[in-house]
Amino acid sequence: MCDNNKSVIIIGGGLVGALCACFLAKRGYNIEIYEVREDLRKCKLQRGRSINLALSHRGRRALRSVGLEEAVLKHAIPMKGRLLHNLPDELSSVLYDEHTNQCIYSVSRNLLNEILLSAAESYENVKLFFSCKLVEANLKEGHCLIQNLKTSESIRSKADLIIGADGAYSKMRSHLQKLPLFQYSQTYIEHGYLELCISSEKGHLMIPNHLHIWPRGEFMMIALPNKDNSWTVTLFMALKKFKMLDSREKLLKFFESTFPDSIDLIGKDDLVEQFFSSKPSHLISIKCSPYHFENRALIIGDAAHAMVPFYGQGMNCGFEDCTLLDQLLSEFDGNFEYVLEKFSERRKEDAFAICDLAMYNFKEMRDLVTKPSFRLRKALDNLLYKLFPNHWIPLYNSVSFSEIKYTDCLKNREWQNRVLAAAVICLFLLGLLMIVF
Ligand SMILES: Cc1cc2nc3c(=O)[nH]c(=O)nc-3n(C[C@H](O)[C@H](O)[C@H](O)COP(=O)(O)OP(=O)(O)OC[C@H]3O[C@@H](n4cnc5c(N)ncnc54)[C@H](O)[C@@H]3O)c2cc1C
């Protein structure tokens, strides 16, 4: 333990804020977490918040560092590959890693958050405040103005460091945005998402241990398993298309022609009830920099780099932020000035890269997976990965099953593309020579 006189305020007790508290608590900092929502451990589960998430290597590594990997994996379901529901009525399994059987894990967002909050709370140097919203922050002085939404009381708190882990619509980031030289861009994609559910009574009809995908070109549906045998289904579709499906008849007609095998699984009446009882949510991608202000403030997780969910990396990347912060605290002996500056420096390119990769993967999941050229490439990648496991790591594997920097995953893929293009040209010339001579 070191630095045990320093105090840290964490805004947001979501996945990344709660994990970050565990990392910092281990180091002995005095921590206050302010979370705008009620304590979800005491709330009844609401549909729409019950999304399950794919946990992969980077996230597992961070959980392992604070001794929580086993506790989380105990409640998780391994997914060894994609199970494609192609039209008409054809299923095909595409494994993530044919050679070493690595898999990603489906885990309930709420359960994971509960585990992380309880772990943070178990440190005596961590205090949790729920229904408490950050209203204002004075980054220069390290002051926060918090409002207790239950009592309407205003709380003033001060710390050596304020960490904003308050998600994509971060209040902390809005303070950084007012500072000179802060770079910021946001992109809403035209697609939104809506959650549906396959109940545990029908769940056994789904092939287990896969992430199911219904790829349909311009849109797609996916399903991730839950521990109780039910499946959380997420429909990703252009928001204007959602609007067009404004009656039971139109919805059922659309599902019958687009996702026919899903109707019995979800159930006709349940589908209609679930579809019309909630509104589709937007999807945003945010790039910004730097992530810090002097030695006083830092943003992490979605607050720093919200991304579209198609690589299943938003949380994993946020968890990796915590790993990096922890490494830097060791490297610079807890000197916040160096730690925060280096955090921004080292994280920016990687965060930008995974935001781009997440956009790319939407196209791969909804469209490319059905193309013969994609399957050929996948087969080639698998073969080369088997022959040269240390030198030819396919893109998905490097992102999901390694600690390779996201920027290097991208560069690696570009290099592989060049090698394959050169190989194709050589083969073509060889063929030509054989014909001529
Ligand atoms: C449909 C969908 C599927 C996804 N699937 C995956 C997946 O499979 N794998 C994966 O790795 N990622 C996935 N993600 C991304 C993942 O959900 C996010 O990256 C992750 O939740 C980010 O965690 P966070 O703690 O940074 O932000 P959040 O989870 O948004 O938490 C922020 C917290 O801050 C609180 N807060 C906000 N404002 C204030 C304030 N002013 N004062 C106090 N508290 C505040 C919020 O209440 C919240 O609890 C998915 C996202 C979506 C939308």
The ligand as an SDF file (V2000), in Angstrom:
LIG
                    3D

 53 58  0  0  0  0  0  0  0  0999 V2000
  -26.3200   -2.5920  -26.4920 C   0  0  0  0  0  0  0  0  0  0  0  0
  -24.9380   -2.5560  -25.8920 C   0  0  0  0  0  0  0  0  0  0  0  0
  -24.2000   -3.7190  -25.8150 C   0  0  0  0  0  0  0  0  0  0  0  0
  -22.9170   -3.6950  -25.2870 C   0  0  0  0  0  0  0  0  0  0  0  0
  -22.2050   -4.8490  -25.2640 N   0  0  0  0  0  0  0  0  0  0  0  0
  -20.9470   -4.8400  -24.7870 C   0  0  0  0  0  0  0  0  0  0  0  0
  -20.1960   -6.0510  -24.7370 C   0  0  0  0  0  0  0  0  0  0  0  0
  -20.6620   -7.1170  -25.1380 O   0  0  0  0  0  0  0  0  0  0  0  0
  -18.9260   -6.0000  -24.2480 N   0  0  0  0  0  0  0  0  0  0  0  0
  -18.3710   -4.8340  -23.8150 C   0  0  0  0  0  0  0  0  0  0  0  0
  -17.1950   -4.8560  -23.4100 O   0  0  0  0  0  0  0  0  0  0  0  0
  -19.0700   -3.6760  -23.8520 N   0  0  0  0  0  0  0  0  0  0  0  0
  -20.3330   -3.6450  -24.3060 C   0  0  0  0  0  0  0  0  0  0  0  0
  -21.0560   -2.4940  -24.3230 N   0  0  0  0  0  0  0  0  0  0  0  0
  -20.4300   -1.2600  -23.8400 C   0  0  0  0  0  0  0  0  0  0  0  0
  -20.5180   -1.1630  -22.3310 C   0  0  0  0  0  0  0  0  0  0  0  0
  -21.8560   -1.2240  -21.9250 O   0  0  0  0  0  0  0  0  0  0  0  0
  -19.8990    0.1570  -21.8810 C   0  0  0  0  0  0  0  0  0  0  0  0
  -18.6620    0.3390  -22.4960 O   0  0  0  0  0  0  0  0  0  0  0  0
  -19.7160    0.1560  -20.3690 C   0  0  0  0  0  0  0  0  0  0  0  0
  -20.9490    0.0830  -19.7250 O   0  0  0  0  0  0  0  0  0  0  0  0
  -18.9740    1.4220  -19.9440 C   0  0  0  0  0  0  0  0  0  0  0  0
  -18.8930    1.4570  -18.5590 O   0  0  0  0  0  0  0  0  0  0  0  0
  -18.7570    2.8560  -17.8260 P   0  0  0  0  0  0  0  0  0  0  0  0
  -18.7080    2.5260  -16.3750 O   0  0  0  0  0  0  0  0  0  0  0  0
  -17.6610    3.6370  -18.4340 O   0  0  0  0  0  0  0  0  0  0  0  0
  -20.0900    3.6460  -18.1790 O   0  0  0  0  0  0  0  0  0  0  0  0
  -21.5730    3.3010  -17.7130 P   0  0  0  0  0  0  0  0  0  0  0  0
  -21.7920    1.8430  -17.6790 O   0  0  0  0  0  0  0  0  0  0  0  0
  -22.4620    4.1340  -18.5550 O   0  0  0  0  0  0  0  0  0  0  0  0
  -21.6260    3.8310  -16.2200 O   0  0  0  0  0  0  0  0  0  0  0  0
  -21.5980    5.2050  -15.9220 C   0  0  0  0  0  0  0  0  0  0  0  0
  -22.1970    5.4010  -14.5400 C   0  0  0  0  0  0  0  0  0  0  0  0
  -22.1190    6.7770  -14.1940 O   0  0  0  0  0  0  0  0  0  0  0  0
  -23.3560    7.1900  -13.6320 C   0  0  0  0  0  0  0  0  0  0  0  0
  -23.4770    8.6380  -13.8600 N   0  0  0  0  0  0  0  0  0  0  0  0
  -23.6970    9.2720  -15.0300 C   0  0  0  0  0  0  0  0  0  0  0  0
  -23.7270   10.6140  -14.8480 N   0  0  0  0  0  0  0  0  0  0  0  0
  -23.5160   10.8230  -13.5200 C   0  0  0  0  0  0  0  0  0  0  0  0
  -23.4450   11.9960  -12.7070 C   0  0  0  0  0  0  0  0  0  0  0  0
  -23.5960   13.2290  -13.2320 N   0  0  0  0  0  0  0  0  0  0  0  0
  -23.2220   11.8480  -11.3820 N   0  0  0  0  0  0  0  0  0  0  0  0
  -23.0720   10.6060  -10.8400 C   0  0  0  0  0  0  0  0  0  0  0  0
  -23.1310    9.4700  -11.5610 N   0  0  0  0  0  0  0  0  0  0  0  0
  -23.3480    9.5650  -12.8870 C   0  0  0  0  0  0  0  0  0  0  0  0
  -24.3890    6.3550  -14.3800 C   0  0  0  0  0  0  0  0  0  0  0  0
  -25.5870    6.2450  -13.6430 O   0  0  0  0  0  0  0  0  0  0  0  0
  -23.6720    5.0210  -14.5190 C   0  0  0  0  0  0  0  0  0  0  0  0
  -23.9060    4.1580  -13.4410 O   0  0  0  0  0  0  0  0  0  0  0  0
  -22.3530   -2.4850  -24.8270 C   0  0  0  0  0  0  0  0  0  0  0  0
  -23.0980   -1.3150  -24.8960 C   0  0  0  0  0  0  0  0  0  0  0  0
  -24.3730   -1.3380  -25.4170 C   0  0  0  0  0  0  0  0  0  0  0  0
  -25.1530   -0.0600  -25.4980 C   0  0  0  0  0  0  0  0  0  0  0  0
  1  2  1  0
  2  3  1  0
  2 52  2  0
  3  4  2  0
  4  5  1  0
  4 50  1  0
  5  6  2  0
  6  7  1  0
  6 13  1  0
  7  8  2  0
  7  9  1  0
  9 10  1  0
 10 11  2  0
 10 12  1  0
 12 13  2  0
 13 14  1  0
 14 15  1  0
 14 50  1  0
 15 16  1  0
 16 17  1  0
 16 18  1  0
 18 19  1  0
 18 20  1  0
 20 21  1  0
 20 22  1  0
 22 23  1  0
 23 24  1  0
 24 25  2  0
 24 26  1  0
 24 27  1  0
 27 28  1  0
 28 29  2  0
 28 30  1  0
 28 31  1  0
 31 32  1  0
 32 33  1  0
 33 34  1  0
 33 48  1  0
 34 35  1  0
 35 36  1  0
 35 46  1  0
 36 37  1  0
 36 45  1  0
 37 38  2  0
 38 39  1  0
 39 40  1  0
 39 45  2  0
 40 41  1  0
 40 42  2  0
 42 43  1  0
 43 44  2  0
 44 45  1  0
 46 47  1  0
 46 48  1  0
 48 49  1  0
 50 51  2  0
 51 52  1  0
 52 53  1  0
M  END
$$$$
